[in-house]
Amino acid sequence: MSFRNRLALFLVVTLIAVQALTVFFAYTYLRHDLVERGKRELAASMGVFTRQLTFLSDRVTDGVNVLSLDYALRAAIGQHDRDTELSALRNHGNRIGATRMMLVGLDGGISADTTAPQRSGDAFPFASLLQAAAENNEGTALATLGGQIYWIVVVPVRAPVPIAFIAACIPVNDALLEKLREISSTKRSVVLASLGPDGRWIVGAKSAASARHFHLPTAAHLTQSEASLANERGSEYLTVTAPLKTAAGSAPVVAIMDYPLDEALAAYRSLIAPMLFVLIFGLLAALAGAMLIVRSVSRPLEVLASAAKRIAGGDYSPPPRLEQRDELGHLADALANMTQSIAEREAALKSAMEAMEMARNQAVQANDAKSQFLANMSHEFRTPLNAIVGFSEMMEQQVLGPIGTARYAEYAHDIHTSGQHLRGLVDRMLDLAEAESQRLTIARVPVSPGHMLRECVSALELFARQSGVRVHLREDAMPLVEGDEAKLRQAFVNLIHNAIKFTPAGGEVEISAAARNNRLAIRIADNGIGMEPELLPTVVRPFHRLRHAFDGQHQGAGIGLPFAKVVIELHGGSLLLSSAVGVGTTVLIELPVAAGALTNAA
Amino acid sequence: MGMDRQTIHGLCLLALAFSAPAFAGTLKVEITGTDGKPAASAVVELVPDAPQDVISHLPNEAIIDQREETFIPLVSLIRRGGRAVFTNHDTTMHQVYSFSPIKQFEFEIDEGQRSAPVVFEKAGVASIGCNIHDQMITFVYVAQSPWAVMTDAQGRAAIADVPSGTYHVNIWHPQLTPGRAPPSVALSVSGAETKFSQAISLLPGMPGKKHMHMQMY
């Protein structure tokens, strides 16, 4: 998945999740808030409602008090005039909205009752109200009487001492509840219920606005107000049930207030559709914006990536510049600068390499020319040298007759030896030159190294004696090697000669050989002056002599060691030098053993 | 007749001495509330268990005045057959009434006027009010017995010349609970001085002042 798609997917998922969570939490919070507010509102409404009941009681009490001072009633009580009593009670009861009026004697017996005029003498059921009336001039409470919920107000009749009590029973019916609800200015419906004798709650009254619907308490006794959420037929209701204070001896009465949560939530629900529209619109806008931003990032990145790929392929044409002046713009600039400097550096490198190549070619040509020149020169030298050596020998041996003066014979001898020396030198130069120009050819014949080394040592015996250096050849069994005996001999003569030459008088040169792993290792070790190890590579180069060697004692053309190295390498061998100043120099030569020669030791 | 005034006088004294019980003493009463505070204006009446035909020396008439919309005194004690006269010293008219079983009446008295006497033939307590000023209240205690007395501010009173014998002491007070029978205690009187003290349960607040809340309206 590309960076662009991943970023877009991430943005979409995050946005959807955030919005879903927002909607969910907002709705949950609102609902919770609504429930809490509903509870508070219902509690407040309940408080107002019960206070209104108290106000109602004050109004009723005033009315009953007026009746209690009615002279005709008091006279009727004094004279036990039942008809007048009932008439006064009915008359006043109608005025104050009491459907049932009772006259209660000081002994607590009902002496007159508008609902049951014929019956009297029953005990008034709420003695506590009588006592309150006697002590405080009024006793009021909610109470149930015959299954009906009443607001009962009891006041004493004074003439001027109490002679009886008037009990006014205001029915708490639907109309009264509705009136109380209106006075309380609560929008919530109110239902009053009383506990029936069978332990079930009976609805006593409901306000007009109520209550398609309400929940009667399940418990028989409520000690405090309860709030609950109920779900009925798909609608949620918040219900607060509050126990109302009733007269002692009355069945319990509760007030129930409903709060239809659905209605309250409807306002929020109607918000959901526009909210969702806004959310979706916002999501699309955010998505489009995100895509644009992603494009503005990924497109230049793609351009830069293809440019980088092209640059890696060696195309240094300048990458496209980006218009935007942000991080990507800076990146593009940096890429362009880098490309330019890479291109410049590579051009410089190429020209330097070309110059080097040219110089190398020139050097190779020059070297070839030198080698050719040396070969030619050597060749040119040989002809006169042959003449010089041949004729000087003839003169020395006085082949054509005596020279006469002895000193000429001596000169002729000197000419002859110098000529021979010079011719050997020229031969080796020629070999070296031919080897360098890879024109040197060697013979391939079995050679006995032991024999060859003995010849070398004996050839240098005189030189060693003159130098005061003792040469030891440890003649171990040596396998045959294959090669050019003359050239190998020359090479070893050079090496042993060098060892003797750079060893002071009294020193020793030891030559040993050992065969291992199809190779013959020959070691030539001296305890001479030695040299710095760093100088070792230079001494194997042709015509190179160490500066300190120019001391007059050690003469040479700087050909011997390079010649030996070339010859041995032509034989498929190797030559290693190790040396330390004042300790000596060791040359280790390895040569391949001739096929099947290991067993046929010479 | 050959008796001189002196002799007649002496005979009369003798007769009096024999007609009256041989021993008579003083009863000292002290009435308190159950809280121990003296109960003033309590009426204590001794009702002999054996009826005696004795002339009562209790007042025959009570004058009940009205000043500042108040009946004065709160309690009047008269003998049976006695009467009460109401005198209005207020600047307003009063409508005096009673629905009490012993006497029911109703009349108006203009300011500065004096009522006709109201005669109480039955013994008992009449609660009398004013139908215009509901807070006004007065009580007329009509004693059937000659031995009745009202306590002073210290709750104390004394009855003289009480013959030795057994009695019921009826105690009444304006602050007794209405509708409840007043306390009645058996008492034996003998010797020169008998002491009687009783605590009675009284409602808080004197009647006649309880209707204060009515004036708020």
Interface residues (C-beta under 8 A of the other chain):
Chain A: D62 N65 L69 Y71 R74 A75 I77 G78 Q79 G105 L106 D107 A134 E135 N137 P156 R158 A159 P160 V161 P162 I163
Chain B: Y97 S98 F99 S100 P101 Q104 S127 I128 G129 C130 N131 D134 Q135 M136 I137 T177 P178 G179 R180 L203 P207 G208 K210 H211 H213 M214 Y217
